[in-house]
Amino acid sequence: MDMKTISLRKATIKDRALAVDFDYNLDKVEHVELKRAEKITKAILGEECFIILADNSAVGFVIFDYRFFDLGWIELIIVEEEHRGKGIGGQAIDLICQQSKTNKVFTSTNSSNIQMQKALGKVGFSFAGKVNGLDEGDPELFYFKTTDNRKTKN
Ligand SMILES: CC(C)(COP(=O)(O)OP(=O)(O)OC[C@H]1O[C@@H](n2cnc3c(N)ncnc32)[C@H](O)[C@@H]1OP(=O)(O)O)[C@@H](O)C(=O)NCCC(=O)NCCS
């Protein structure tokens, strides 16, 4: 197995093209229809976007905020296709949880997204519930993880 060191670095506006590209390559239609470039730009300006580094090279990004009931919330995570399935996503999720200011971190994914569900399970997330009606025929599954972060960060 590949033993690269995974770390996160807060994205700056210079990373905009890179993050937009990762998202564009994931789903070109959704990228345009859902105005994802705008969403990514806002996240960068709001200091909510983090570049995932494997050793020193950028392999993806995470958008993390507190908009879900004021709790840590992973809005989006993308690992470039050629780097998936090597534990990078799981480690990046773990790192983002470590820097959360809240004791609980939530996220959600489609029922069809087995890769994300597996990555979450590996780093200690538990199933929180299912919401129908968002994507037709592909319910949204919510997950959460309890961290002890607040003990040390007030
Ligand atoms: C979801 C995502 C971030 C996970 O990142 P990753 O680096 O692949 O994650 P990991 O390697 O830590 O874990 C993925 C797990 O899924 C498994 N997996 C991969 N493809 C799979 C498939 N088609 N069916 C079943 N399991 C699969 C991997 O083997 C791995 O599990 P394992 O370590 O037990 O073998 C990444 O796949 C991705 O960017 N997907 C596209 C964007 C997306 O869907 N984001 C999530 C929604 S916000």
PDBQT file of the ligand as one rigid body, heavy atoms in Angstrom, charges set to zero:
ROOT
HETATM    1  C1  LIG A 201     -15.902   9.572  -1.465  1.00  0.00    +0.000 C 
HETATM    2  C2  LIG A 201     -14.401   9.827  -1.608  1.00  0.00    +0.000 C 
HETATM    3  C3  LIG A 201     -14.065  11.221  -1.109  1.00  0.00    +0.000 C 
HETATM    4  C4  LIG A 201     -13.652   8.788  -0.750  1.00  0.00    +0.000 C 
HETATM    5  O1  LIG A 201     -12.276   8.992  -0.916  1.00  0.00    +0.000 OA
HETATM    6  P1  LIG A 201     -11.265   7.727  -1.054  1.00  0.00    +0.000 P 
HETATM    7  O2  LIG A 201      -9.910   8.262  -1.008  1.00  0.00    +0.000 OA
HETATM    8  O3  LIG A 201     -11.673   6.916  -2.203  1.00  0.00    +0.000 OA
HETATM    9  O4  LIG A 201     -11.661   6.994   0.326  1.00  0.00    +0.000 OA
HETATM   10  P2  LIG A 201     -10.955   5.771   1.034  1.00  0.00    +0.000 P 
HETATM   11  O5  LIG A 201      -9.955   5.140   0.134  1.00  0.00    +0.000 OA
HETATM   12  O6  LIG A 201     -10.524   6.247   2.369  1.00  0.00    +0.000 OA
HETATM   13  O7  LIG A 201     -12.197   4.804   1.285  1.00  0.00    +0.000 OA
HETATM   14  C5  LIG A 201     -13.025   4.390   0.230  1.00  0.00    +0.000 C 
HETATM   15  C6  LIG A 201     -13.485   2.962   0.476  1.00  0.00    +0.000 C 
HETATM   16  O8  LIG A 201     -14.447   2.592  -0.510  1.00  0.00    +0.000 OA
HETATM   17  C7  LIG A 201     -14.030   1.378  -1.133  1.00  0.00    +0.000 C 
HETATM   18  N1  LIG A 201     -14.551   1.408  -2.487  1.00  0.00    +0.000 N 
HETATM   19  C8  LIG A 201     -14.103   2.114  -3.525  1.00  0.00    +0.000 A 
HETATM   20  N2  LIG A 201     -14.903   1.914  -4.601  1.00  0.00    +0.000 NA
HETATM   21  C9  LIG A 201     -15.873   1.081  -4.214  1.00  0.00    +0.000 A 
HETATM   22  C10 LIG A 201     -16.991   0.509  -4.867  1.00  0.00    +0.000 A 
HETATM   23  N3  LIG A 201     -17.277   0.802  -6.132  1.00  0.00    +0.000 N 
HETATM   24  N4  LIG A 201     -17.779  -0.331  -4.157  1.00  0.00    +0.000 NA
HETATM   25  C11 LIG A 201     -17.488  -0.628  -2.885  1.00  0.00    +0.000 A 
HETATM   26  N5  LIG A 201     -16.439  -0.093  -2.205  1.00  0.00    +0.000 NA
HETATM   27  C12 LIG A 201     -15.650   0.755  -2.872  1.00  0.00    +0.000 A 
HETATM   28  C13 LIG A 201     -12.543   1.407  -1.034  1.00  0.00    +0.000 C 
HETATM   29  O9  LIG A 201     -12.001   0.126  -1.187  1.00  0.00    +0.000 OA
HETATM   30  C14 LIG A 201     -12.353   1.940   0.378  1.00  0.00    +0.000 C 
HETATM   31  O10 LIG A 201     -12.621   0.992   1.375  1.00  0.00    +0.000 OA
HETATM   32  P3  LIG A 201     -11.483   0.088   2.040  1.00  0.00    +0.000 P 
HETATM   33  O11 LIG A 201     -10.411   0.993   2.519  1.00  0.00    +0.000 OA
HETATM   34  O12 LIG A 201     -12.205  -0.609   3.120  1.00  0.00    +0.000 OA
HETATM   35  O13 LIG A 201     -10.995  -0.791   0.947  1.00  0.00    +0.000 OA
HETATM   36  C15 LIG A 201     -13.927   9.662  -3.080  1.00  0.00    +0.000 C 
HETATM   37  O14 LIG A 201     -14.262   8.390  -3.510  1.00  0.00    +0.000 OA
HETATM   38  C16 LIG A 201     -14.504  10.698  -4.042  1.00  0.00    +0.000 C 
HETATM   39  O15 LIG A 201     -13.934  11.771  -4.228  1.00  0.00    +0.000 OA
HETATM   40  N6  LIG A 201     -15.654  10.394  -4.659  1.00  0.00    +0.000 N 
HETATM   41  C17 LIG A 201     -16.295  11.312  -5.591  1.00  0.00    +0.000 C 
HETATM   42  C18 LIG A 201     -16.889  12.513  -4.872  1.00  0.00    +0.000 C 
HETATM   43  C19 LIG A 201     -17.873  12.109  -3.813  1.00  0.00    +0.000 C 
HETATM   44  O16 LIG A 201     -18.708  11.246  -4.029  1.00  0.00    +0.000 OA
HETATM   45  N7  LIG A 201     -17.773  12.731  -2.623  1.00  0.00    +0.000 N 
HETATM   46  C20 LIG A 201     -18.594  12.399  -1.484  1.00  0.00    +0.000 C 
HETATM   47  C21 LIG A 201     -19.883  13.075  -1.452  1.00  0.00    +0.000 C 
HETATM   48  S1  LIG A 201     -19.737  14.690  -0.744  1.00  0.00    +0.000 SA
ENDROOT
TORSDOF 0
